[in-house]
């Protein structure tokens, strides 16, 4: 069974806590999509904020999204990913 | 203004209010750079830990020191961004937790 992780960081370029999360991810060689919302143009910022609010209604920064993409059916892996004992 | 210059100004301001700047200087200097970047791009020093709209009237409540600073320090010992803190917070007598966002959602950019 194939599992992939998609990691996205919603951040502000000015926020020191966002920087701490980035440093942590980089120290552990984790690849991630870095979305610095304050650097987007106003239209993109609006769309991205809406997207962020689906995960974190408070839209606070940093918000890290770790999504596991599971392909095919493998009961053990599904249980592990979903926390089913 | 340089980040160091702003640090000096805000240290004095904090002392005048009976509070302190976070003793984690490296972290605080990151906030100073963020404040100066916002000053440069928006014309005012909005909170670097929040998304500003770029419209001063809309961002008035999050211009540093934000209007939420006092209740946050009273309740958690620290402002939302972790810049202004109480002495007890700096001395580790108050548990350091993530300060929840007090700003109403409808005001967010």
N, CA and C atoms of all chains as a GROMACS GRO file, in nm:
protein
  582
    1UNK      N    1   0.084  -0.120   0.000
    1UNK     CA    2   0.000   0.000   0.000
    1UNK      C    3   0.088   0.126   0.000
    2UNK      N    4   0.043   0.221  -0.076
    2UNK     CA    5   0.124   0.342  -0.088
    2UNK      C    6   0.067   0.454  -0.003
    3UNK      N    7   0.155   0.516   0.074
    3UNK     CA    8   0.111   0.629   0.157
    3UNK      C    9   0.199   0.750   0.124
    4UNK      N   10   0.136   0.862   0.116
    4UNK     CA   11   0.213   0.985   0.093
    4UNK      C   12   0.168   1.088   0.195
    5UNK      N   13   0.257   1.178   0.226
    5UNK     CA   14   0.219   1.287   0.316
    5UNK      C   15   0.227   1.419   0.240
    6UNK      N   16   0.129   1.501   0.264
    6UNK     CA   17   0.131   1.635   0.204
    6UNK      C   18   0.137   1.734   0.321
    7UNK      N   19   0.240   1.814   0.321
    7UNK     CA   20   0.261   1.906   0.434
    7UNK      C   21   0.259   2.049   0.383
    8UNK      N   22   0.173   2.128   0.443
    8UNK     CA   23   0.161   2.268   0.403
    8UNK      C   24   0.169   2.355   0.526
    9UNK      N   25   0.244   2.462   0.515
    9UNK     CA   26   0.254   2.557   0.625
    9UNK      C   27   0.194   2.690   0.581
   10UNK      N   28   0.091   2.732   0.651
   10UNK     CA   29   0.036   2.866   0.630
   10UNK      C   30   0.108   2.957   0.729
   11UNK      N   31   0.179   3.055   0.676
   11UNK     CA   32   0.266   3.137   0.760
   11UNK      C   33   0.258   3.283   0.718
   12UNK      N   34   0.318   3.366   0.801
   12UNK     CA   35   0.338   3.507   0.766
   12UNK      C   36   0.489   3.529   0.760
   13UNK      N   37   0.532   3.609   0.665
   13UNK     CA   38   0.677   3.630   0.650
   13UNK      C   39   0.735   3.705   0.770
   14UNK      N   40   0.648   3.771   0.847
   14UNK     CA   41   0.694   3.854   0.959
   14UNK      C   42   0.685   3.785   1.095
   15UNK      N   43   0.636   3.666   1.099
   15UNK     CA   44   0.600   3.602   1.226
   15UNK      C   45   0.712   3.510   1.276
   16UNK      N   46   0.770   3.542   1.393
   16UNK     CA   47   0.883   3.460   1.440
   16UNK      C   48   0.846   3.316   1.475
   17UNK      N   49   0.722   3.292   1.518
   17UNK     CA   50   0.683   3.153   1.547
   17UNK      C   51   0.675   3.072   1.418
   18UNK      N   52   0.634   3.137   1.310
   18UNK     CA   53   0.631   3.069   1.180
   18UNK      C   54   0.773   3.026   1.144
   19UNK      N   55   0.866   3.115   1.172
   19UNK     CA   56   1.008   3.086   1.143
   19UNK      C   57   1.056   2.967   1.225
   20UNK      N   58   1.011   2.958   1.350
   20UNK     CA   59   1.051   2.845   1.434
   20UNK      C   60   1.000   2.713   1.376
   21UNK      N   61   0.877   2.715   1.324
   21UNK     CA   62   0.823   2.592   1.264
   21UNK      C   63   0.903   2.556   1.139
   22UNK      N   64   0.936   2.656   1.058
   22UNK     CA   65   1.014   2.631   0.937
   22UNK      C   66   1.151   2.571   0.972
   23UNK      N   67   1.214   2.628   1.073
   23UNK     CA   68   1.346   2.578   1.115
   23UNK      C   69   1.336   2.434   1.163
   24UNK      N   70   1.228   2.402   1.232
   24UNK     CA   71   1.208   2.266   1.281
   24UNK      C   72   1.194   2.170   1.163
   25UNK      N   73   1.111   2.207   1.066
   25UNK     CA   74   1.088   2.120   0.950
   25UNK      C   75   1.217   2.102   0.871
   26UNK      N   76   1.290   2.212   0.856
   26UNK     CA   77   1.414   2.205   0.778
   26UNK      C   78   1.521   2.122   0.850
   27UNK      N   79   1.527   2.137   0.981
   27UNK     CA   80   1.624   2.058   1.061
   27UNK      C   81   1.599   1.909   1.043
   28UNK      N   82   1.471   1.873   1.027
   28UNK     CA   83   1.436   1.732   1.013
   28UNK      C   84   1.418   1.691   0.866
   29UNK      N   85   1.467   1.776   0.777
   29UNK     CA   86   1.462   1.749   0.632
   29UNK      C   87   1.322   1.712   0.583
   30UNK      N   88   1.223   1.782   0.632
   30UNK     CA   89   1.085   1.758   0.590
   30UNK      C   90   1.051   1.854   0.475
   31UNK      N   91   1.007   1.795   0.365
   31UNK     CA   92   0.965   1.882   0.253
   31UNK      C   93   0.825   1.934   0.280
   32UNK      N   94   0.805   2.062   0.254
   32UNK     CA   95   0.674   2.119   0.281
   32UNK      C   96   0.647   2.235   0.186
   33UNK      N   97   0.520   2.264   0.172
   33UNK     CA   98   0.480   2.378   0.090
   33UNK      C   99   0.469   2.498   0.184
   34UNK      N  100   0.543   2.601   0.154
   34UNK     CA  101   0.549   2.719   0.241
   34UNK      C  102   0.460   2.828   0.180
   35UNK      N  103   0.350   2.858   0.248
   35UNK     CA  104   0.258   2.960   0.194
   35UNK      C  105   0.266   3.082   0.284
   36UNK      N  106   0.336   3.183   0.239
   36UNK     CA  107   0.347   3.307   0.317
   36UNK      C  108   0.232   3.398   0.273
   37UNK      N  109   0.127   3.393   0.350
   37UNK     CA  110  -0.001   3.453   0.309
   37UNK      C  111   0.011   3.604   0.291
   38UNK      N  112   0.090   3.669   0.374
   38UNK     CA  113   0.101   3.816   0.363
   38UNK      C  114   0.170   3.861   0.235
   39UNK      N  115   0.241   3.769   0.170
   39UNK     CA  116   0.313   3.807   0.046
   39UNK      C  117   0.229   3.782  -0.079
   40UNK      N  118   0.111   3.722  -0.062
   40UNK     CA  119   0.026   3.697  -0.178
   40UNK      C  120  -0.049   3.825  -0.216
   41UNK      N  121  -0.094   3.832  -0.343
   41UNK     CA  122  -0.173   3.950  -0.377
   41UNK      C  123  -0.312   3.938  -0.314
   42UNK      N  124  -0.389   4.043  -0.314
   42UNK     CA  125  -0.512   4.043  -0.233
   42UNK      C  126  -0.610   3.933  -0.274
   43UNK      N  127  -0.620   3.903  -0.403
   43UNK     CA  128  -0.711   3.797  -0.448
   43UNK      C  129  -0.667   3.661  -0.397
   44UNK      N  130  -0.538   3.633  -0.414
   44UNK     CA  131  -0.483   3.504  -0.367
   44UNK      C  132  -0.494   3.493  -0.215
   45UNK      N  133  -0.476   3.607  -0.150
   45UNK     CA  134  -0.482   3.610  -0.004
   45UNK      C  135  -0.623   3.572   0.044
   46UNK      N  136  -0.721   3.622  -0.026
   46UNK     CA  137  -0.861   3.594   0.008
   46UNK      C  138  -0.891   3.444  -0.007
   47UNK      N  139  -0.850   3.390  -0.121
   47UNK     CA  140  -0.874   3.246  -0.147
   47UNK      C  141  -0.800   3.160  -0.044
   48UNK      N  142  -0.675   3.196  -0.017
   48UNK     CA  143  -0.593   3.118   0.075
   48UNK      C  144  -0.646   3.125   0.217
   49UNK      N  145  -0.694   3.242   0.258
   49UNK     CA  146  -0.751   3.257   0.392
   49UNK      C  147  -0.876   3.170   0.407
   50UNK      N  148  -0.957   3.165   0.301
   50UNK     CA  149  -1.077   3.080   0.304
   50UNK      C  150  -1.037   2.934   0.320
   51UNK      N  151  -0.934   2.895   0.247
   51UNK     CA  152  -0.884   2.756   0.252
   51UNK      C  153  -0.832   2.725   0.394
   52UNK      N  154  -0.755   2.819   0.448
   52UNK     CA  155  -0.699   2.800   0.583
   52UNK      C  156  -0.810   2.786   0.687
   53UNK      N  157  -0.916   2.866   0.674
   53UNK     CA  158  -1.024   2.864   0.773
   53UNK      C  159  -1.099   2.731   0.777
   54UNK      N  160  -1.089   2.652   0.668
   54UNK     CA  161  -1.151   2.520   0.669
   54UNK      C  162  -1.081   2.431   0.772
   55UNK      N  163  -0.951   2.452   0.785
   55UNK     CA  164  -0.872   2.371   0.879
   55UNK      C  165  -0.865   2.436   1.017
   56UNK      N  166  -0.854   2.567   1.018
   56UNK     CA  167  -0.836   2.642   1.142
   56UNK      C  168  -0.924   2.768   1.135
   57UNK      N  169  -1.046   2.758   1.188
   57UNK     CA  170  -1.140   2.870   1.176
   57UNK      C  171  -1.087   3.002   1.233
   58UNK      N  172  -0.991   2.994   1.325
   58UNK     CA  173  -0.933   3.117   1.380
   58UNK      C  174  -0.834   3.181   1.284
   59UNK      N  175  -0.792   3.106   1.182
   59UNK     CA  176  -0.696   3.156   1.082
   59UNK      C  177  -0.573   3.219   1.149
   60UNK      N  178  -0.516   3.147   1.243
   60UNK     CA  179  -0.396   3.198   1.310
   60UNK      C  180  -0.272   3.140   1.242
   61UNK      N  181  -0.162   3.209   1.264
   61UNK     CA  182  -0.035   3.168   1.201
   61UNK      C  183   0.069   3.142   1.310
   62UNK      N  184   0.148   3.039   1.295
   62UNK     CA  185   0.151   2.941   1.187
   62UNK      C  186   0.044   2.833   1.204
   63UNK      N  187  -0.003   2.782   1.090
   63UNK     CA  188  -0.089   2.664   1.090
   63UNK      C  189  -0.023   2.562   0.998
   64UNK      N  190   0.004   2.447   1.054
   64UNK     CA  191   0.069   2.340   0.977
   64UNK      C  192  -0.035   2.232   0.949
   65UNK      N  193  -0.048   2.195   0.823
   65UNK     CA  194  -0.142   2.090   0.784
   65UNK      C  195  -0.060   1.970   0.738
   66UNK      N  196  -0.084   1.858   0.803
   66UNK     CA  197  -0.016   1.734   0.763
   66UNK      C  198  -0.125   1.638   0.718
   67UNK      N  199  -0.129   1.614   0.589
   67UNK     CA  200  -0.233   1.526   0.535
   67UNK      C  201  -0.169   1.397   0.486
   68UNK      N  202  -0.234   1.289   0.520
   68UNK     CA  203  -0.183   1.161   0.473
   68UNK      C  204  -0.270   1.115   0.357
   69UNK      N  205  -0.209   1.084   0.248
   69UNK     CA  206  -0.282   1.038   0.130
   69UNK      C  207  -0.262   0.887   0.122
   70UNK      N  208  -0.371   0.813   0.128
   70UNK     CA  209  -0.360   0.667   0.128
   70UNK      C  210  -0.421   0.612   0.000
   71UNK      N  211  -0.343   0.538  -0.070
   71UNK     CA  212  -0.390   0.479  -0.195
   71UNK      C  213  -0.412   0.329  -0.173
   72UNK      N  214  -0.516   0.277  -0.237
   72UNK     CA  215  -0.546   0.134  -0.230
   72UNK      C  216  -0.605   0.096  -0.093
   73UNK      N  217  -0.638  -0.031  -0.077
   73UNK     CA  218  -0.698  -0.076   0.050
   73UNK      C  219  -0.599  -0.165   0.124
   74UNK      N  220  -0.561  -0.121   0.242
   74UNK     CA  221  -0.473  -0.198   0.329
   74UNK      C  222  -0.523  -0.170   0.471
   75UNK      N  223  -0.591  -0.269   0.526
   75UNK     CA  224  -0.661  -0.248   0.653
   75UNK      C  225  -0.568  -0.199   0.763
   76UNK      N  226  -0.451  -0.260   0.773
   76UNK     CA  227  -0.358  -0.222   0.881
   76UNK      C  228  -0.316  -0.075   0.870
   77UNK      N  229  -0.284  -0.035   0.748
   77UNK     CA  230  -0.240   0.104   0.727
   77UNK      C  231  -0.354   0.202   0.751
   78UNK      N  232  -0.474   0.161   0.711
   78UNK     CA  233  -0.590   0.249   0.734
   78UNK      C  234  -0.615   0.265   0.883
   79UNK      N  235  -0.605   0.154   0.957
   79UNK     CA  236  -0.625   0.162   1.103
   79UNK      C  237  -0.521   0.253   1.166
   80UNK      N  238  -0.399   0.237   1.121
   80UNK     CA  239  -0.289   0.318   1.177
   80UNK      C  240  -0.314   0.467   1.149
   81UNK      N  241  -0.349   0.497   1.025
   81UNK     CA  242  -0.368   0.638   0.988
   81UNK      C  243  -0.488   0.700   1.057
   82UNK      N  244  -0.591   0.617   1.082
   82UNK     CA  245  -0.714   0.671   1.141
   82UNK      C  246  -0.722   0.653   1.292
   83UNK      N  247  -0.617   0.596   1.348
   83UNK     CA  248  -0.612   0.579   1.494
   83UNK      C  249  -0.714   0.478   1.544
   84UNK      N  250  -0.743   0.375   1.461
   84UNK     CA  251  -0.840   0.270   1.501
   84UNK      C  252  -0.761   0.154   1.560
   85UNK      N  253  -0.803   0.112   1.680
   85UNK     CA  254  -0.729   0.001   1.746
   85UNK      C  255  -0.799  -0.131   1.722
   86UNK      N  256   1.442   5.332   1.115
   86UNK     CA  257   1.483   5.283   1.247
   86UNK      C  258   1.538   5.141   1.235
   87UNK      N  259   1.634   5.110   1.315
   87UNK     CA  260   1.690   4.974   1.312
   87UNK      C  261   1.614   4.886   1.412
   88UNK      N  262   1.622   4.753   1.396
   88UNK     CA  263   1.557   4.664   1.494
   88UNK      C  264   1.609   4.691   1.636
   89UNK      N  265   1.738   4.719   1.650
   89UNK     CA  266   1.795   4.747   1.782
   89UNK      C  267   1.737   4.875   1.841
   90UNK      N  268   1.722   4.977   1.754
   90UNK     CA  269   1.666   5.104   1.798
   90UNK      C  270   1.522   5.087   1.845
   91UNK      N  271   1.445   5.009   1.769
   91UNK     CA  272   1.306   4.985   1.807
   91UNK      C  273   1.300   4.907   1.939
   92UNK      N  274   1.391   4.814   1.954
   92UNK     CA  275   1.397   4.734   2.078
   92UNK      C  276   1.414   4.827   2.199
   93UNK      N  277   1.504   4.923   2.185
   93UNK     CA  278   1.528   5.017   2.296
   93UNK      C  279   1.402   5.096   2.328
   94UNK      N  280   1.336   5.145   2.223
   94UNK     CA  281   1.214   5.225   2.243
   94UNK      C  282   1.106   5.142   2.312
   95UNK      N  283   1.086   5.019   2.262
   95UNK     CA  284   0.977   4.937   2.317
   95UNK      C  285   1.009   4.885   2.456
   96UNK      N  286   1.139   4.868   2.486
   96UNK     CA  287   1.178   4.829   2.624
   96UNK      C  288   1.135   4.937   2.721
   97UNK      N  289   1.160   5.063   2.681
   97UNK     CA  290   1.123   5.176   2.768
   97UNK      C  291   0.972   5.184   2.781
   98UNK      N  292   0.902   5.163   2.670
   98UNK     CA  293   0.757   5.167   2.674
   98UNK      C  294   0.704   5.059   2.770
   99UNK      N  295   0.759   4.938   2.758
   99UNK     CA  296   0.715   4.827   2.844
   99UNK      C  297   0.736   4.864   2.991
  100UNK      N  298   0.855   4.917   3.022
  100UNK     CA  299   0.885   4.954   3.161
  100UNK      C  300   0.786   5.058   3.213
  101UNK      N  301   0.747   5.152   3.123
  101UNK     CA  302   0.652   5.257   3.165
  101UNK      C  303   0.514   5.200   3.195
  102UNK      N  304   0.487   5.080   3.140
  102UNK     CA  305   0.356   5.016   3.160
  102UNK      C  306   0.359   4.911   3.272
  103UNK      N  307   0.477   4.895   3.332
  103UNK     CA  308   0.489   4.794   3.439
  103UNK      C  309   0.497   4.652   3.387
  104UNK      N  310   0.536   4.640   3.259
  104UNK     CA  311   0.553   4.505   3.200
  104UNK      C  312   0.694   4.497   3.142
  105UNK      N  313   0.725   4.388   3.073
  105UNK     CA  314   0.860   4.370   3.019
  105UNK      C  315   0.850   4.316   2.876
  106UNK      N  316   0.964   4.321   2.808
  106UNK     CA  317   0.972   4.249   2.680
  106UNK      C  318   1.014   4.107   2.713
  107UNK      N  319   0.970   4.013   2.632
  107UNK     CA  320   1.010   3.873   2.644
  107UNK      C  321   1.164   3.868   2.650
  108UNK      N  322   1.217   3.792   2.746
  108UNK     CA  323   1.363   3.786   2.761
  108UNK      C  324   1.433   3.703   2.653
  109UNK      N  325   1.355   3.635   2.570
  109UNK     CA  326   1.416   3.562   2.458
  109UNK      C  327   1.448   3.664   2.349
  110UNK      N  328   1.569   3.716   2.356
  110UNK     CA  329   1.608   3.829   2.272
  110UNK      C  330   1.604   3.793   2.123
  111UNK      N  331   1.646   3.674   2.090
  111UNK     CA  332   1.648   3.633   1.948
  111UNK      C  333   1.504   3.635   1.892
  112UNK      N  334   1.413   3.581   1.970
  112UNK     CA  335   1.272   3.579   1.929
  112UNK      C  336   1.219   3.722   1.915
  113UNK      N  337   1.251   3.804   2.015
  113UNK     CA  338   1.202   3.943   2.015
  113UNK      C  339   1.260   4.022   1.897
  114UNK      N  340   1.384   3.995   1.863
  114UNK     CA  341   1.442   4.068   1.748
  114UNK      C  342   1.370   4.029   1.619
  115UNK      N  343   1.320   3.906   1.613
  115UNK     CA  344   1.238   3.864   1.497
  115UNK      C  345   1.111   3.948   1.491
  116UNK      N  346   1.052   3.974   1.608
  116UNK     CA  347   0.932   4.059   1.612
  116UNK      C  348   0.967   4.201   1.569
  117UNK      N  349   1.082   4.251   1.614
  117UNK     CA  350   1.123   4.388   1.575
  117UNK      C  351   1.134   4.398   1.423
  118UNK      N  352   1.195   4.298   1.361
  118UNK     CA  353   1.209   4.301   1.215
  118UNK      C  354   1.072   4.296   1.148
  119UNK      N  355   0.983   4.216   1.203
  119UNK     CA  356   0.846   4.206   1.149
  119UNK      C  357   0.772   4.338   1.161
  120UNK      N  358   0.785   4.402   1.276
  120UNK     CA  359   0.718   4.532   1.297
  120UNK      C  360   0.770   4.635   1.197
  121UNK      N  361   0.902   4.634   1.177
  121UNK     CA  362   0.959   4.733   1.084
  121UNK      C  363   0.920   4.704   0.940
  122UNK      N  364   0.907   4.575   0.907
  122UNK     CA  365   0.863   4.540   0.772
  122UNK      C  366   0.719   4.590   0.750
  123UNK      N  367   0.635   4.573   0.852
  123UNK     CA  368   0.496   4.621   0.839
  123UNK      C  369   0.491   4.773   0.832
  124UNK      N  370   0.578   4.838   0.907
  124UNK     CA  371   0.587   4.986   0.901
  124UNK      C  372   0.620   5.029   0.757
  125UNK      N  373   0.713   4.956   0.699
  125UNK     CA  374   0.760   4.991   0.564
  125UNK      C  375   0.650   4.967   0.459
  126UNK      N  376   0.580   4.853   0.470
  126UNK     CA  377   0.484   4.822   0.362
  126UNK      C  378   0.345   4.878   0.386
  127UNK      N  379   0.306   4.897   0.512
  127UNK     CA  380   0.170   4.948   0.540
  127UNK      C  381   0.171   5.092   0.590
  128UNK      N  382   0.285   5.135   0.644
  128UNK     CA  383   0.290   5.270   0.701
  128UNK      C  384   0.259   5.272   0.850
  129UNK      N  385   0.238   5.156   0.909
  129UNK     CA  386   0.216   5.147   1.054
  129UNK      C  387   0.263   5.010   1.101
  130UNK      N  388   0.295   5.004   1.230
  130UNK     CA  389   0.354   4.880   1.281
  130UNK      C  390   0.245   4.786   1.332
  131UNK      N  391   0.182   4.715   1.238
  131UNK     CA  392   0.080   4.618   1.280
  131UNK      C  393   0.149   4.492   1.332
  132UNK      N  394   0.074   4.418   1.412
  132UNK     CA  395   0.125   4.296   1.475
  132UNK      C  396   0.183   4.202   1.368
  133UNK      N  397   0.308   4.161   1.382
  133UNK     CA  398   0.368   4.074   1.281
  133UNK      C  399   0.316   3.930   1.286
  134UNK      N  400   0.238   3.899   1.390
  134UNK     CA  401   0.186   3.763   1.406
  134UNK      C  402   0.043   3.750   1.354
  135UNK      N  403  -0.008   3.858   1.297
  135UNK     CA  404  -0.144   3.857   1.243
  135UNK      C  405  -0.142   3.910   1.101
  136UNK      N  406  -0.238   3.863   1.021
  136UNK     CA  407  -0.248   3.910   0.883
  136UNK      C  408  -0.320   4.045   0.881
  137UNK      N  409  -0.248   4.146   0.834
  137UNK     CA  410  -0.307   4.280   0.828
  137UNK      C  411  -0.375   4.300   0.693
  138UNK      N  412  -0.472   4.391   0.690
  138UNK     CA  413  -0.541   4.419   0.564
  138UNK      C  414  -0.464   4.523   0.482
  139UNK      N  415  -0.383   4.602   0.551
  139UNK     CA  416  -0.314   4.712   0.483
  139UNK      C  417  -0.395   4.840   0.487
  140UNK      N  418  -0.514   4.832   0.546
  140UNK     CA  419  -0.599   4.953   0.561
  140UNK      C  420  -0.597   4.989   0.709
  141UNK      N  421  -0.542   5.106   0.737
  141UNK     CA  422  -0.514   5.143   0.876
  141UNK      C  423  -0.638   5.136   0.966
  142UNK      N  424  -0.751   5.184   0.915
  142UNK     CA  425  -0.873   5.185   0.999
  142UNK      C  426  -0.912   5.043   1.038
  143UNK      N  427  -0.898   4.950   0.942
  143UNK     CA  428  -0.937   4.811   0.970
  143UNK      C  429  -0.838   4.743   1.063
  144UNK      N  430  -0.714   4.788   1.056
  144UNK     CA  431  -0.608   4.723   1.135
  144UNK      C  432  -0.581   4.795   1.267
  145UNK      N  433  -0.660   4.898   1.297
  145UNK     CA  434  -0.630   4.982   1.414
  145UNK      C  435  -0.613   4.900   1.542
  146UNK      N  436  -0.694   4.795   1.557
  146UNK     CA  437  -0.687   4.716   1.681
  146UNK      C  438  -0.563   4.629   1.690
  147UNK      N  439  -0.494   4.607   1.578
  147UNK     CA  440  -0.374   4.521   1.582
  147UNK      C  441  -0.246   4.599   1.556
  148UNK      N  442  -0.254   4.732   1.566
  148UNK     CA  443  -0.131   4.809   1.560
  148UNK      C  444  -0.064   4.794   1.696
  149UNK      N  445   0.061   4.753   1.694
  149UNK     CA  446   0.134   4.718   1.817
  149UNK      C  447   0.165   4.844   1.899
  150UNK      N  448   0.134   4.848   2.027
  150UNK     CA  449   0.072   4.742   2.108
  150UNK      C  450  -0.078   4.730   2.080
  151UNK      N  451  -0.121   4.610   2.053
  151UNK     CA  452  -0.260   4.589   2.012
  151UNK      C  453  -0.355   4.608   2.130
  152UNK      N  454  -0.482   4.623   2.098
  152UNK     CA  455  -0.580   4.649   2.205
  152UNK      C  456  -0.605   4.524   2.290
  153UNK      N  457  -0.555   4.411   2.245
  153UNK     CA  458  -0.577   4.285   2.319
  153UNK      C  459  -0.464   4.255   2.417
  154UNK      N  460  -0.359   4.340   2.412
  154UNK     CA  461  -0.240   4.315   2.495
  154UNK      C  462  -0.273   4.306   2.644
  155UNK      N  463  -0.345   4.406   2.695
  155UNK     CA  464  -0.369   4.410   2.840
  155UNK      C  465  -0.450   4.290   2.890
  156UNK      N  466  -0.566   4.259   2.827
  156UNK     CA  467  -0.637   4.139   2.876
  156UNK      C  468  -0.556   4.010   2.857
  157UNK      N  469  -0.477   4.001   2.751
  157UNK     CA  470  -0.395   3.880   2.731
  157UNK      C  471  -0.288   3.867   2.840
  158UNK      N  472  -0.224   3.979   2.872
  158UNK     CA  473  -0.120   3.973   2.977
  158UNK      C  474  -0.185   3.941   3.111
  159UNK      N  475  -0.301   3.998   3.133
  159UNK     CA  476  -0.371   3.972   3.260
  159UNK      C  477  -0.407   3.823   3.272
  160UNK      N  478  -0.454   3.767   3.163
  160UNK     CA  479  -0.500   3.628   3.170
  160UNK      C  480  -0.388   3.524   3.149
  161UNK      N  481  -0.295   3.554   3.058
  161UNK     CA  482  -0.194   3.453   3.022
  161UNK      C  483  -0.050   3.495   3.054
  162UNK      N  484  -0.032   3.621   3.096
  162UNK     CA  485   0.103   3.669   3.127
  162UNK      C  486   0.180   3.714   3.004
  163UNK      N  487   0.117   3.704   2.887
  163UNK     CA  488   0.186   3.737   2.762
  163UNK      C  489   0.086   3.789   2.661
  164UNK      N  490   0.133   3.878   2.573
  164UNK     CA  491   0.046   3.919   2.463
  164UNK      C  492   0.043   3.807   2.359
  165UNK      N  493  -0.047   3.819   2.262
  165UNK     CA  494  -0.067   3.714   2.160
  165UNK      C  495   0.063   3.676   2.090
  166UNK      N  496   0.143   3.777   2.062
  166UNK     CA  497   0.265   3.755   1.983
  166UNK      C  498   0.383   3.712   2.070
  167UNK      N  499   0.371   3.729   2.201
  167UNK     CA  500   0.483   3.693   2.289
  167UNK      C  501   0.589   3.799   2.296
  168UNK      N  502   0.551   3.924   2.271
  168UNK     CA  503   0.647   4.034   2.281
  168UNK      C  504   0.640   4.095   2.422
  169UNK      N  505   0.522   4.142   2.459
  169UNK     CA  506   0.503   4.201   2.592
  169UNK      C  507   0.459   4.093   2.689
  170UNK      N  508   0.527   4.089   2.800
  170UNK     CA  509   0.496   3.985   2.899
  170UNK      C  510   0.504   4.045   3.040
  171UNK      N  511   0.450   3.973   3.135
  171UNK     CA  512   0.463   4.016   3.274
  171UNK      C  513   0.598   3.966   3.328
  172UNK      N  514   0.641   4.026   3.437
  172UNK     CA  515   0.766   3.979   3.500
  172UNK      C  516   0.753   3.831   3.542
  173UNK      N  517   0.635   3.797   3.594
  173UNK     CA  518   0.613   3.658   3.638
  173UNK      C  519   0.628   3.561   3.520
  174UNK      N  520   0.583   3.603   3.403
  174UNK     CA  521   0.596   3.518   3.283
  174UNK      C  522   0.743   3.502   3.248
  175UNK      N  523   0.815   3.615   3.251
  175UNK     CA  524   0.958   3.610   3.218
  175UNK      C  525   1.035   3.525   3.319
  176UNK      N  526   0.988   3.524   3.442
  176UNK     CA  527   1.058   3.447   3.546
  176UNK      C  528   1.013   3.301   3.550
  177UNK      N  529   0.924   3.265   3.460
  177UNK     CA  530   0.880   3.125   3.451
  177UNK      C  531   0.780   3.087   3.560
  178UNK      N  532   0.722   3.188   3.625
  178UNK     CA  533   0.626   3.158   3.732
  178UNK      C  534   0.486   3.136   3.676
  179UNK      N  535   0.470   3.170   3.547
  179UNK     CA  536   0.342   3.146   3.478
  179UNK      C  537   0.373   3.051   3.363
  180UNK      N  538   0.289   2.950   3.349
  180UNK     CA  539   0.310   2.852   3.242
  180UNK      C  540   0.302   2.921   3.105
  181UNK      N  541   0.397   2.891   3.019
  181UNK     CA  542   0.398   2.952   2.885
  181UNK      C  543   0.309   2.870   2.792
  182UNK      N  544   0.196   2.926   2.758
  182UNK     CA  545   0.106   2.855   2.667
  182UNK      C  546   0.080   2.942   2.544
  183UNK      N  547   0.024   2.880   2.442
  183UNK     CA  548  -0.013   2.957   2.323
  183UNK      C  549  -0.131   3.045   2.360
  184UNK      N  550  -0.116   3.174   2.341
  184UNK     CA  551  -0.223   3.267   2.376
  184UNK      C  552  -0.329   3.261   2.265
  185UNK      N  553  -0.452   3.227   2.301
  185UNK     CA  554  -0.555   3.218   2.196
  185UNK      C  555  -0.588   3.354   2.136
  186UNK      N  556  -0.630   3.351   2.012
  186UNK     CA  557  -0.664   3.476   1.942
  186UNK      C  558  -0.790   3.537   2.003
  187UNK      N  559  -0.776   3.659   2.052
  187UNK     CA  560  -0.888   3.729   2.114
  187UNK      C  561  -0.959   3.820   2.012
  188UNK      N  562  -0.891   3.847   1.902
  188UNK     CA  563  -0.949   3.936   1.801
  188UNK      C  564  -1.074   3.872   1.739
  189UNK      N  565  -1.184   3.947   1.732
  189UNK     CA  566  -1.305   3.888   1.672
  189UNK      C  567  -1.280   3.845   1.527
  190UNK      N  568  -1.339   3.731   1.491
  190UNK     CA  569  -1.317   3.674   1.356
  190UNK      C  570  -1.356   3.772   1.246
  191UNK      N  571  -1.462   3.849   1.270
  191UNK     CA  572  -1.509   3.939   1.164
  191UNK      C  573  -1.411   4.053   1.135
  192UNK      N  574  -1.315   4.072   1.226
  192UNK     CA  575  -1.216   4.178   1.204
  192UNK      C  576  -1.095   4.127   1.127
  193UNK      N  577  -1.083   3.995   1.116
  193UNK     CA  578  -0.965   3.940   1.052
  193UNK      C  579  -0.964   3.970   0.902
  194UNK      N  580  -0.843   3.990   0.851
  194UNK     CA  581  -0.829   4.024   0.709
  194UNK      C  582  -0.873   3.908   0.621
   0.00000   0.00000   0.00000
